[in-house]
Amino acid sequence: MPNEEIDVKNLALIEKYRSYNRYFRQAEEAKKKNVWWKTYRSYVEKADPEHVDIGLPYCQPARTKEVRRRRQVMKENKKNIELERASRLRTFKIPLDRVQETWEETSGPFHIKRLADHYGVFRDLFSMAYFLPQVTLKICYSQDNSTQVHYGNQLSPTEAASAPQISFNADEGSLWTLLLTCPDIHALDGLCLCRGNIPGAAVQAGEELCHYLPPFPARGTGFHRYIYVLFKQEGAINFQEDIRPSPCHSLLHRTFKTVDFYRKYQDSLTPAGLAFFQCQWDESVTNTFHNTLNMREPVFEFIRPPVYHPPQVKYPHRQPLRYLDRYRDGKEHTYGIY
């Protein structure tokens, strides 16, 4: 058993670690030793297959440089008289744009990955693979930021009826591929938008493989996830086999499998950006089914079973005075509804 060599009767004779570093070093060495017994965590980690990172390589910034830069900023702020006066008078305003940029450059990709894991994005799109979204996607369905796509926010099909405005930071001469897919339509994914060979950040200049289709979550199926995935290309790719007819109003042609698409071009594609929103049925979905897809709208409803009442007894013991209302022939009850 673990720690069986320790004499519990003479604890004073046990060697002290004297520092956390020594304790941590010996704990790591003990962790690597082969023992006959295993912990619950070791069983779980062995049962779960390892996930593969298919994203861009992440360069961890040096901690010393980051600390040095923060100290320099703090020194400059302490010497700033106007900043001190604004803080003392409570008139100082924090620039949210700079906060957003700092978040995107530091911990933002890790937070987005955690959200994607929470919503099952990697599990349903790439099976046993994941990636760190290092390119920030800015997607908006209107001129203002009221209908912007973040990471799991809710948008109605009416708000997402028209094609969005998409932008991201890209180097000149780089090529990208953009996907919009929904893994909740049926067993496979539903392709809503696909553009390949996008030069730089000019999304409209890319090759259109499948035009935009508004969200159409069926009535009674709850929230559907609509996921934007941005891939970085190593070079120009021939997508002739994946071009859909235009206009493409057939769900059969829009049946799609994201993991198969990635495996087909995995030597030239690397996932780099991610954004997604949730959507549920509203009145505009009926118009999409009837006028755009030219089909009957499926409706899923839950049929509630009738309320069960036990057989009536002649002398009910310890029952309320309204006990007989449950067994009246009429639908209208005298004292209440059960």
Residue pairs with C-beta under 8 A, 6 or more apart in sequence:
1 37
2 35
2 37
6 14
7 13
7 14
17 23
17 26
49 128
50 128
51 122
51 128
51 129
51 130
52 128
52 129
52 130
53 129
53 130
53 131
53 132
54 126
54 129
54 130
54 131
54 262
54 266
54 270
54 271
55 130
55 131
55 132
55 133
55 134
55 270
55 271
55 272
56 131
56 132
56 134
56 232
56 270
56 272
58 109
58 132
58 134
77 83
78 84
83 92
86 92
103 111
104 136
108 136
109 132
109 133
109 134
110 132
112 133
112 151
112 274
113 130
113 131
113 132
113 133
115 151
115 152
116 122
116 130
116 133
116 151
116 274
116 276
117 123
117 130
118 152
119 152
119 225
119 276
121 225
121 227
121 274
121 276
122 129
122 130
122 131
124 183
124 225
125 181
125 183
125 189
125 227
125 229
125 258
125 259
126 258
126 259
126 262
126 271
127 259
129 259
131 270
131 271
131 272
131 274
133 271
133 272
133 273
133 274
134 272
134 273
135 168
135 169
135 170
135 230
135 232
135 272
135 273
136 168
136 169
136 273
137 149
137 166
137 168
137 228
137 230
137 273
137 274
137 275
138 148
138 166
138 167
138 168
139 148
139 149
139 164
139 165
139 166
139 228
139 275
140 147
140 148
140 149
140 164
140 165
141 147
141 148
141 149
141 155
141 159
141 160
141 162
141 164
141 165
142 159
147 155
147 159
147 160
149 155
149 164
149 228
149 275
149 276
149 277
150 275
150 277
151 274
151 275
151 276
152 276
152 277
152 278
153 277
153 278
154 223
154 277
154 278
154 279
154 280
155 215
155 277
155 278
155 279
156 279
156 280
156 282
156 284
157 214
157 215
157 216
157 217
157 279
157 281
157 282
157 284
157 285
157 288
158 282
158 283
158 284
160 214
160 215
160 226
160 277
160 279
161 214
161 284
162 212
162 214
163 193
163 212
166 178
166 203
166 228
167 201
167 203
168 176
168 201
168 230
168 273
169 201
170 176
170 200
170 201
171 200
172 200
173 199
173 200
174 199
174 200
174 232
174 233
175 197
175 198
175 199
175 232
175 233
175 235
175 236
175 237
176 198
176 206
176 230
176 231
176 232
176 233
176 272
177 194
177 195
177 196
177 197
177 198
177 206
177 230
177 231
177 233
177 237
177 269
178 193
178 194
178 195
178 196
178 198
178 203
178 206
178 228
178 229
178 230
178 231
179 191
179 193
179 194
179 227
179 228
179 229
179 230
179 231
179 258
179 261
180 191
180 192
180 193
180 194
180 212
180 226
180 227
180 228
181 189
181 190
181 191
181 192
181 226
181 227
181 229
181 256
181 258
182 189
182 190
182 192
182 215
182 224
182 225
182 226
182 227
183 189
183 190
183 225
183 227
183 258
184 217
184 221
184 223
184 224
184 225
185 224
185 251
186 255
188 255
188 256
188 257
189 255
189 256
189 257
189 258
190 251
190 254
190 255
190 256
191 210
191 244
191 254
191 255
191 256
192 210
192 212
192 213
192 214
192 215
192 226
192 254
193 210
193 211
193 212
193 213
194 208
194 209
194 210
194 242
194 244
195 203
195 206
195 207
195 208
195 209
196 206
196 207
196 209
196 233
196 237
196 239
196 242
197 206
197 207
197 233
197 236
197 237
197 239
198 205
198 206
198 207
199 205
199 206
207 239
208 246
209 239
209 242
209 243
209 244
210 243
210 244
210 248
210 254
211 244
211 246
211 247
211 248
213 248
213 254
213 292
214 284
214 288
214 292
215 224
215 226
215 279
215 285
216 285
216 288
216 289
216 293
217 223
217 224
217 279
217 280
217 281
217 285
218 281
218 285
218 297
218 298
218 299
218 300
219 281
219 285
219 297
219 298
219 299
219 300
219 301
220 281
220 299
220 300
220 301
220 302
221 280
221 281
221 300
222 280
223 278
223 279
223 280
224 278
224 279
224 280
225 276
225 277
225 278
226 276
226 277
226 278
226 279
227 274
227 275
227 276
228 273
228 274
228 275
228 276
229 258
229 271
229 273
229 274
230 271
230 272
230 273
230 274
231 262
231 269
231 270
231 271
231 272
232 269
232 270
232 271
232 272
233 268
233 269
234 267
234 268
234 269
234 270
235 268
237 265
237 268
237 269
242 261
244 253
244 254
245 253
248 254
249 292
249 293
249 294
250 293
251 293
251 295
262 269
262 271
285 297
286 297
289 295
289 296
289 297
289 298
290 296
290 297
307 338
309 326
309 327
309 338
312 326
312 327
316 323
321 335
322 333
322 334
322 335
322 336
325 333
325 334
325 335
325 336
325 338
326 338
328 334
